[in-house]
């Protein structure tokens, strides 16, 4: 993306964070924390992620 100065002088600093590529338990926790989700929802997502990994391991790819 090209970065250039706005010709009218208005500037807005935008703070952003990026999760690393891929998906693992730490990334699930990171996204949940950024969204401010309750603990029960995080636990539900972690359980779903665990089941997803088991499916991949057993050759049941969602593709």
MMTF fields as JSON, N, C-alpha, C and O atoms, coordinates in Angstrom:
{
  "mmtfVersion": "1.0.0",
  "mmtfProducer": "UNKNOWN",
  "numBonds": 251,
  "numAtoms": 252,
  "numGroups": 63,
  "numChains": 1,
  "numModels": 1,
  "chainsPerModel": [1],
  "groupsPerChain": [63],
  "chainIdList": ["A"],
  "bondAtomList": [4, 2, 8, 6, 12, 10, 16, 14, 20, 18, 24, 22, 28, 26, 32, 30, 36, 34, 40, 38, 44, 42, 48, 46, 52, 50, 56, 54, 60, 58, 64, 62, 68, 66, 72, 70, 76, 74, 80, 78, 84, 82, 88, 86, 92, 90, 96, 94, 100, 98, 104, 102, 108, 106, 112, 110, 116, 114, 120, 118, 124, 122, 128, 126, 132, 130, 136, 134, 140, 138, 144, 142, 148, 146, 152, 150, 156, 154, 160, 158, 164, 162, 168, 166, 172, 170, 176, 174, 180, 178, 184, 182, 188, 186, 192, 190, 196, 194, 200, 198, 204, 202, 208, 206, 212, 210, 216, 214, 220, 218, 224, 222, 228, 226, 232, 230, 236, 234, 240, 238, 244, 242, 248, 246],
  "bondOrderList": [1, 1, 1, 1, 1, 1, 1, 1, 1, 1, 1, 1, 1, 1, 1, 1, 1, 1, 1, 1, 1, 1, 1, 1, 1, 1, 1, 1, 1, 1, 1, 1, 1, 1, 1, 1, 1, 1, 1, 1, 1, 1, 1, 1, 1, 1, 1, 1, 1, 1, 1, 1, 1, 1, 1, 1, 1, 1, 1, 1, 1, 1],
  "groupList": [{"groupName": "UNK", "atomNameList": ["N", "CA", "C", "O"], "elementList": ["N", "C", "C", "O"], "formalChargeList": [0, 0, 0, 0], "bondAtomList": [1, 0, 2, 1, 3, 2], "bondOrderList": [1, 1, 2], "singleLetterCode": "X", "chemCompType": "L-PEPTIDE LINKING"}],
  "groupTypeList": [0, 0, 0, 0, 0, 0, 0, 0, 0, 0, 0, 0, 0, 0, 0, 0, 0, 0, 0, 0, 0, 0, 0, 0, 0, 0, 0, 0, 0, 0, 0, 0, 0, 0, 0, 0, 0, 0, 0, 0, 0, 0, 0, 0, 0, 0, 0, 0, 0, 0, 0, 0, 0, 0, 0, 0, 0, 0, 0, 0, 0, 0, 0],
  "groupIdList": [1, 2, 3, 4, 5, 6, 7, 8, 9, 10, 11, 12, 13, 14, 15, 16, 17, 18, 19, 20, 21, 22, 23, 24, 25, 26, 27, 28, 29, 30, 31, 32, 33, 34, 35, 36, 37, 38, 39, 40, 41, 42, 43, 44, 45, 46, 47, 48, 49, 50, 51, 52, 53, 54, 55, 56, 57, 58, 59, 60, 61, 62, 63],
  "secStructList": [7, 7, 7, 7, 7, 7, 6, 6, 7, 7, 7, 7, 7, 7, 7, 7, 7, 7, 7, 7, 1, 1, 7, 7, 2, 2, 2, 2, 2, 2, 2, 2, 2, 2, 2, 6, 7, 7, 2, 2, 2, 2, 2, 2, 2, 2, 2, 2, 2, 2, 2, 2, 2, 2, 2, 2, 2, 6, 6, 7, 7, 7, 7],
  "xCoordList": [0.846, 0.0, 0.901, 1.878, 0.577, 1.344, 1.001, -0.164, 2.024, 1.824, 2.257, 3.397, 1.349, 1.684, 0.963, -0.047, 1.484, 0.902, -0.391, -0.466, -1.399, -2.69, -2.523, -1.989, -2.969, -2.691, -3.367, -2.948, -4.407, -5.095, -4.594, -5.092, -3.61, -2.965, -3.618, -3.063, -4.771, -5.445, -4.746, -4.483, -4.447, -3.743, -4.486, -4.888, -4.663, -5.244, -4.297, -3.984, -3.846, -2.997, -3.896, -4.715, -3.745, -4.553, -3.655, -2.664, -4.017, -3.266, -3.918, -5.134, -3.11, -3.659, -2.728, -1.524, -3.304, -2.536, -2.922, -4.073, -1.957, -2.225, -1.863, -0.839, -2.71, -2.397, -1.482, -1.584, -0.598, 0.246, -0.602, -1.747, -0.046, -0.757, -0.951, -0.165, -2.003, -2.276, -3.316, -3.912, -3.524, -4.509, -3.989, -3.647, -3.935, -3.582, -4.294, -5.001, -4.109, -4.818, -4.493, -5.38, -3.242, -2.857, -3.567, -3.967, -3.724, -4.401, -5.888, -6.489, -6.49, -7.895, -8.062, -9.007, -7.144, -7.198, -6.993, -7.678, -6.056, -5.768, -7.004, -7.371, -7.639, -8.815, -9.957, -10.645, -10.157, -11.225, -10.995, -11.932, -9.749, -9.424, -9.655, -10.185, -9.261, -9.461, -10.936, -11.315, -11.771, -13.21, -13.896, -15.08, -13.16, -13.736, -14.789, -15.765, -14.589, -15.578, -15.547, -14.5, -16.685, -16.721, -15.97, -15.765, -15.573, -14.789, -15.498, -14.857, -16.815, -17.549, -17.455, -17.406, -17.43, -17.344, -15.941, -15.784, -14.928, -13.559, -13.436, -12.861, -13.969, -13.9, -14.622, -14.148, -15.755, -16.501, -15.668, -15.628, -15.006, -14.168, -12.961, -12.593, -12.355, -11.208, -11.626, -10.892, -12.795, -13.309, -13.558, -13.216, -14.151, -14.405, -13.088, -12.993, -12.082, -10.784, -10.148, -9.562, -10.267, -9.729, -10.404, -9.729, -11.716, -12.44, -12.021, -11.895, -11.81, -11.352, -10.001, -9.8, -9.069, -7.746, -7.85, -7.123, -8.751, -8.941, -9.461, -9.045, -10.361, -10.884, -9.769, -9.689, -8.917, -7.8, -6.86, -6.379, -6.609, -5.712, -6.272, -5.516, -7.586, -8.243, -8.507, -9.098, -8.074, -8.248, -9.607, -9.964, -10.366, -11.685, -11.571, -12.126, -10.854, -10.63, -11.934, -12.741, -12.155, -13.382, -13.389, -14.325, -12.367, -12.274, -13.299, -13.353],
  "yCoordList": [-1.161, 0.0, 1.236, 1.296, 2.2, 3.436, 4.333, 4.489, 4.911, 5.836, 7.206, 7.399, 8.145, 9.51, 10.489, 10.157, 11.665, 12.693, 13.215, 13.46, 13.379, 13.896, 15.371, 16.13, 15.783, 17.135, 18.236, 19.391, 17.911, 18.933, 18.999, 19.795, 18.163, 18.243, 17.465, 17.419, 16.851, 16.096, 14.75, 14.047, 14.396, 13.145, 12.379, 12.956, 11.101, 10.228, 9.059, 8.323, 8.899, 7.757, 6.587, 6.684, 5.499, 4.313, 3.224, 2.832, 2.745, 1.673, 0.356, 0.197, -0.573, -1.871, -2.979, -2.778, -4.134, -5.317, -6.423, -6.524, -7.241, -8.362, -9.654, -9.747, -10.627, -11.962, -12.627, -12.362, -13.48, -14.205, -15.079, -15.396, -15.465, -16.352, -17.713, -18.137, -18.383, -19.718, -19.686, -18.648, -20.842, -20.952, -21.913, -23.057, -21.434, -22.275, -21.726, -20.722, -22.377, -21.986, -20.548, -19.81, -20.15, -18.779, -17.746, -16.691, -18.04, -17.106, -17.038, -15.966, -18.18, -18.181, -17.293, -16.508, -17.421, -16.589, -15.105, -14.243, -14.814, -13.435, -12.777, -11.662, -13.475, -12.922, -12.727, -11.707, -13.702, -13.606, -12.412, -11.687, -12.218, -11.087, -9.76, -8.82, -9.676, -8.439, -8.107, -6.936, -9.137, -8.927, -8.71, -8.375, -8.898, -8.71, -9.758, -9.462, -10.972, -12.024, -12.55, -12.529, -13.021, -13.606, -14.944, -15.583, -15.347, -16.571, -17.808, -18.679, -17.888, -19.075, -19.211, -20.324, -18.085, -18.131, -18.55, -19.297, -18.062, -18.487, -19.993, -20.677, -20.512, -21.957, -22.734, -23.788, -22.227, -22.866, -22.886, -23.893, -21.767, -21.685, -22.625, -23.269, -22.697, -23.59, -25.054, -25.853, -25.398, -26.759, -27.061, -28.14, -26.11, -26.281, -26.421, -27.225, -25.646, -25.727, -27.097, -27.676, -27.609, -28.936, -30.004, -30.886, -29.927, -30.874, -30.737, -31.735, -29.516, -29.255, -29.921, -30.563, -29.766, -30.38, -31.902, -32.549, -32.475, -33.928, -34.397, -35.442, -33.633, -33.985, -33.974, -34.871, -32.965, -32.898, -34.082, -34.67, -34.421, -35.529, -36.851, -37.717, -37.005, -38.238, -38.256, -39.204, -37.223, -37.177, -36.676, -36.811, -36.104, -35.556, -34.06, -33.245, -33.719, -32.315, -31.626, -32.202, -30.396, -29.671, -29.113, -28.41, -29.414, -28.872, -29.452, -29.101],
  "zCoordList": [0.0, 0.0, 0.0, 0.747, -0.821, -0.908, 0.274, 0.638, 0.858, 1.967, 1.49, 1.066, 1.562, 1.166, 2.08, 2.701, 2.147, 3.001, 2.382, 1.178, 3.223, 2.782, 2.449, 3.258, 1.277, 0.793, 1.609, 1.529, 2.397, 3.187, 4.633, 5.429, 4.968, 6.264, 7.389, 8.487, 7.168, 8.22, 8.393, 7.417, 9.646, 9.923, 11.014, 12.024, 10.807, 11.822, 12.029, 11.093, 13.26, 13.577, 13.939, 14.853, 13.233, 13.466, 14.029, 13.412, 15.204, 15.831, 15.439, 15.545, 14.991, 14.615, 15.084, 15.246, 15.294, 15.652, 14.693, 14.27, 14.358, 13.467, 14.18, 14.857, 14.017, 14.511, 13.49, 12.292, 13.96, 13.005, 12.088, 12.411, 10.957, 10.036, 10.68, 11.527, 10.266, 10.774, 11.874, 12.161, 12.483, 13.55, 14.599, 14.3, 15.829, 16.961, 18.195, 18.113, 19.323, 20.537, 20.943, 21.372, 20.81, 21.172, 20.3, 20.792, 19.025, 18.12, 18.435, 18.367, 18.781, 19.192, 20.425, 20.507, 21.379, 22.594, 22.263, 22.814, 21.368, 20.968, 20.357, 20.728, 19.419, 18.744, 19.73, 19.697, 20.604, 21.595, 22.527, 22.861, 22.94, 23.821, 23.107, 23.701, 21.833, 21.072, 20.932, 20.916, 20.832, 20.686, 22.031, 22.074, 23.137, 24.463, 24.806, 25.495, 24.327, 24.536, 25.97, 26.617, 26.465, 27.809, 27.846, 26.814, 29.035, 29.221, 28.667, 28.079, 28.852, 28.377, 26.855, 26.33, 26.153, 24.695, 24.254, 23.289, 24.967, 24.674, 24.858, 24.011, 25.95, 26.197, 25.098, 24.673, 24.638, 23.556, 22.273, 21.567, 21.98, 20.777, 20.867, 19.884, 22.046, 22.221, 22.066, 21.485, 22.582, 22.422, 20.941, 20.458, 20.231, 18.799, 18.033, 17.107, 18.415, 17.751, 17.976, 17.061, 19.198, 19.509, 18.638, 18.107, 18.491, 17.644, 16.18, 15.472, 15.736, 14.369, 14.122, 13.091, 15.077, 14.932, 14.881, 14.127, 15.679, 15.67, 14.314, 13.814, 13.727, 12.403, 11.362, 10.523, 11.419, 10.474, 10.661, 9.692, 11.918, 12.231, 11.709, 11.269, 11.758, 11.312, 9.807, 9.29, 9.112, 7.668, 7.226, 6.056, 8.132, 7.805, 7.547, 8.284, 6.506, 6.181, 5.794, 5.064, 6.274, 5.934, 4.515, 4.134, 3.736, 2.373, 1.47, 0.291]
}
